[in-house]
C-alpha cells in the first residue's frame, strides 16, 4: 500500500542500525536513497549495494553532521543531482555516558554538536529542496529519554527533548509548504549503539523484562513507523511524537 516510487529520501546515519533499515525499507517501497555516514565506508557501501539491488539509486555521502560546511556541500550536490527532496530522515546521533559532577564538558559539547547542531544544520540546508515538492516529510529520530529523562545520560536526554520541541515548532512553521514534521521516539533497540551495555547478559535480560511486550526490537521495528510517517498515509499527521518502545514509556510529548 505504501508506494514511494519516484521519490527521493535523505537518511542521516544510514550506514548501520536504524538508518540502514530505513534505507532498505524505503528502497523496497520505491524511493531513491541518499545516506550520510561518518567513517564506516564499508558499511555505507553495503547499504548502497542493498538499495541498488532493489533497483533504486543510492548516493552515499561521507559527512560529519556537526560540520555545517559539509552539510551545505551535500545539500548543494543533492540539488544539482535531484533538484528536490521528498523526505528527510534525521537519524544520525550519538549516545554516551556522562556523570554530573565529573567535569566532563567534552561529552556535553560533542553530544550537543552531533545530536542538536547537526539536526539544525541539516533541516536549514535542505529545506529549499523539500519546499520544491508539492508535499514532503521530515521524520526526526528522537528517544524515550527525551520524554522521561535518563540518569547519567542527561546530555543525550536533553538533545532528544529538544528534538521534540523542534518537531512541534517546525510542524507549524513548515505547514504552509505542505511539509509534515514528525518524530519517532524509540526505547531500547538492538543496534550497534547498545552493543556495549548489552554485552552483559544479565543487563540485557533486565531490559527485556522491563518492556511490557518482553522483547528488545530489531531496527526494522523502528523503520516501519518511520516509513509510515513519511508516506501519504500520514498526510494529516504533523507535530507528533510517536513512541515506539513496546509500552516501556506510556506517555506522549
Secondary structure as UniProt FT lines:
FT   TURN            5..6
FT   STRAND          8..11
FT   TURN            12..15
FT   HELIX           17..28
FT   TURN            29..30
FT   STRAND          32..37
FT   HELIX           41..53
FT   TURN            54..55
FT   STRAND          58..62
FT   TURN            65..66
FT   HELIX           68..82
FT   STRAND          87..90
FT   TURN            100..101
FT   HELIX           105..112
FT   HELIX           113..117
FT   HELIX           118..131
FT   STRAND          136..141
FT   HELIX           145..148
FT   TURN            151..152
FT   HELIX           154..174
FT   HELIX           175..177
FT   STRAND          179..186
FT   HELIX           192..194
FT   HELIX           195..198
FT   HELIX           201..210
FT   TURN            212..213
FT   HELIX           220..230
FT   HELIX           232..234
FT   TURN            235..236
FT   STRAND          241..244
FT   TURN            246..247
//
